[in-house]
Amino acid sequence: YALALLAKEVAVVVPGVAAAYELMPNSQERRARHGIGRWGVLCGLLACTAAYFVLRRAVVGSSMFSFPRLTHGFAQGAALTFSIVAHYAYKLVYPFRLNPNSEFSPPATFFNLHTLVGLAVVALTVLAVVRWRENRAFVFAVAVIVCGLGPVLHIVPANQVLAERFLY
């Protein structure tokens, strides 16, 4: 995992995926088999991630928290996140005209088409997970997608608001 982090920083999602897998409802015998060992692995992954961020700050001289916010206030920040979700959902359905450095300005208000579509996508995803919560494969697939998109939804400011290269 440490080598993966040094090779590609998107590997930072691995602890989230591992936690999603370990914390999913499962049979009692699997839970009894793992015991405390699963928490040790998750804590080790999180410690490695923390060490990576410390090393990155020492080498690069900045962290992911040093980028300026593009939004003003909670409503515009939430609108930007939902707009990004809508854009990525559109690219999932229609993956043409991809642009590695797209211009994507934050929405001025919460009530615009992009934001409302992103809100609908999130609501439908939550409803689907609630509806099919017994299907472990489906819930795990949604958790993997959420963990993968989490770092690029601009909840924490990044150097680029949106780029389709984050979708791989």
Buried (B, 14 or more C-beta within 10 A) or exposed (E): BEEBBEEEBBBBBBBBBBBBBBEEEEEEEEEEEBEEEBEEBBEEBBEBBEEBBEEBBEEEEEEBEEBEEBBEEEBBBBBBBBBBBBBBBBBEEEEEEEEEEBEBEBBEEBEBEBBBBBBBBBEEBEEBBEEEEEEEEBBBEBBBEBBBBEBBBBEEBBEBBBBBEBEE
